[in-house]
Amino acid sequence: MRSPAYAAALEAAGVPVRFRISPGMLHGYCSTGVVPRANELADQPCEELAELHAPEHTDIPLP
């Protein structure tokens, strides 16, 4: 199943979904360490998860 279809299926099942496409990025860009924007893009889901799990502590900086 392709990612947009998988995201739609999860959403249809009632699962909260945030689906993003990062234009110009290669598959596995987060693990290569050579794409300058990769760290920024990899930080986004970490920040969102931190907010979801500790919304009252959003002022705590992430490592």
C-alpha positions as CSV (number, residue, x, y, z in Angstrom):
1,M,0.0,0.0,0.0
2,R,1.4,3.4,-0.9
3,S,1.7,6.0,1.8
4,P,-1.2,8.3,0.8
5,A,-3.5,5.3,0.6
6,Y,-2.2,4.0,3.9
7,A,-2.7,7.3,5.6
8,A,-6.3,7.5,4.2
9,A,-7.0,4.0,5.4
10,L,-5.8,4.8,8.9
11,E,-7.8,8.0,9.0
12,A,-10.9,6.1,7.8
13,A,-10.4,3.7,10.7
14,G,-10.4,6.6,13.2
15,V,-6.6,6.8,13.7
16,P,-5.3,10.4,13.9
17,V,-2.9,10.9,10.9
18,R,-0.5,13.6,9.9
19,F,0.7,12.8,6.4
20,R,3.5,14.8,4.8
21,I,5.3,14.7,1.5
22,S,8.7,16.2,1.4
23,P,9.3,17.2,-2.2
24,G,12.8,16.6,-3.5
25,M,13.8,14.2,-0.6
26,L,15.0,10.7,-1.3
27,H,13.6,7.6,0.4
28,G,15.5,7.1,3.6
29,Y,16.8,10.7,3.7
30,C,16.6,10.7,7.5
31,S,19.2,8.0,7.9
32,T,21.7,9.2,5.3
33,G,23.1,12.2,7.2
34,V,24.1,13.9,4.0
35,V,20.9,15.9,3.2
36,P,21.0,19.3,4.9
37,R,17.3,19.6,5.4
38,A,17.0,16.0,6.7
39,N,17.6,16.9,10.4
40,E,14.9,19.6,10.3
41,L,12.4,17.2,8.7
42,A,13.3,14.4,11.1
43,D,12.8,16.8,14.1
44,Q,9.2,17.6,13.1
45,P,7.6,14.3,14.2
46,C,9.7,14.2,17.3
47,E,8.4,17.7,18.3
48,E,4.8,16.7,17.6
49,L,5.1,13.5,19.6
50,A,6.5,15.4,22.5
51,E,3.6,17.8,22.4
52,L,1.0,15.0,22.2
53,H,2.5,13.2,25.1
54,A,3.2,16.2,27.4
55,P,1.0,19.1,26.2
56,E,1.4,20.9,29.5
57,H,5.2,20.9,29.2
58,T,5.7,22.2,25.7
59,D,8.2,24.8,27.0
60,I,10.7,22.0,27.7
61,P,13.4,22.1,25.0
62,L,14.0,18.9,23.1
63,P,17.6,17.5,23.1
